[in-house]
Amino acid sequence: MFRLLRSSSVRLAFGYAALFVVSSLLLVGLLWWGTVGYLDRETAAVIRSDVAAIKEDLPYRGIPGAIQTVKERVEAISDGHAVYLIVDQALHPLAGNLSAWPAEAKPKPGWYDVPLFLAGRYRTIEVEAVALPGGYHLLVGRDIQDRAAVRALIVQGLGWAAGGAFVIAIAGGLLVRRAVLRRVEIINTATSAIVHGDLSRRLPTHGTTDEFDQLAQTINLMLGQIERLIDGIRNTSNAVAHDLRTPLAELRAELEDLSRTPTTRTGMLNGVQKAVTDIDRLISVFNALLRLAEIDSGVRQSGFRRIDLGKLVAEVAELYAPLAEEKNADFVFESDGAAFVNGDPYLLAQAVGNLIDNAVKYAPQHGAVAMRVIAADAGHIEITVSDDGPGIPDVQKPRVTERFYRYERDCAREGIGLGLSVVDAVARLHKGEFSLNDNHPGLVATLRLSTNGCQ
């Protein structure tokens, strides 16, 4: 029993049952006020009217006049539901249709419900006792047996309704508890597998829009992000160990040679300059990794603001245009005009710069590089950067956004294998998408962003 009470669904069922009972009481109270209460008020009004009519003649006709009025009203009774009685100081009857003053009704003025034997059976009578001048007493009443039966029927119905509602609510709570526990058990099974290392596991959904499906979808998004972060950490650790070991070893060897081998001042300066270049490359690797860590953690969302994407891309294109001129490549920039998005201008500028840098790097001499900012559809803007270089095979396209991954053809070129990783991370941070497609020849890189972005 105590275990059931610890269940939120059972507690909720009890709460709803109590709420239903309280609402039923309020409803019955209104019903009582509108029916039995109304009849009680009407009966009291009739009794007060009779009392007022009898007392009305007292200043003119005295007690004899009141006795005469009572006799007239008794003779006028047709339904047998009215009660009249006037008595002296010793409670001896003087007039009326009762043989004695009821024991339940004290001579003291007030209202009383008394059982009286009328029409061959006991009935409940509501009476008002009134003190008259000279120590006389007046009793006027009406039969309320029918209303008493209605009152009892309403109370009994309320009891059955409250009991039935409580039982139904508890049964419903147990059914809800069973259904809820089934869904919770499914979630527990999946999360247990995830805790034990199966990061590819996802919570099942039922294709509905209920709270459990919404929770499962949110948790699945979180798990996807966690899996990407862990894979990124794992791949980054391996890549850092592999990619940094060689330049660090070379740097150590160069510095060791400089320290052991006598050389000219010029040779010394050249060696130092080469060592500085290697250090700068290492610093750029760590800077890129720190930037990716900031993007993955979502910290950079604090720098989001409304920016004109067309203007930002135009400024970046202007900075990289000289690189295309060095290769005598045509560089074209097109824009539909102002295109506002919510985002981090620094990260977007860096992502666009990485795309232009790659396009120019792989474009042939006298080739072509094109940039476009277009409204793809309602609510989305696309930045495309295309070149006519060698492109990327379809089998390699999903991998080039992995950190430190470099296509075999690119190993001879300068780079650290993080450029497209940054672009992909920036796209995810802005709730966008990054894709690579063939340009026949060459490659088309597309950065698709929402005009709403991340609020």
Secondary structure, DSSP 4 states (H G I P E B T S, - for coil): -HHHHT-HHHHHHHHHHHHHHHHHHHHHHHHHHHTHHHHHHHHHHHHHHHHHHHHHTHHHHHHHHHHHHHHHHHHH-SSS-EEEEEE-TT--EEEES-SS--TTS-SSSEEEEEEEEETTEEEEEEEEEEE-GGG-EEEEEEE-HHHHHHHHHHHHHHHHHHHHHHHHHHHHHHHHHHHHHHHHHHHHHHHHHHHTT-TT------SS-SHHHHHHHHHHHHHHHHHHHHHHHHHHHHHHHHHHHHHHHHHHHHHHHHHHS---HHHHHHHHHHHHHHHHHHHHHHHHHHHHHHHHHTGGGGG-EEEEHHHHHHHHHHHHHHHHHHTT-EEEEEE-S--EEEE-HHHHHHHHHHHHHHHHHHSPTT-EEEEEEEEEETTEEEEEEEE-S----TTTTTTTTSTT---GGGTTSS--S-HHHHHHHHHHHTT-EEEEEE-SSSEEEEEEEESS---
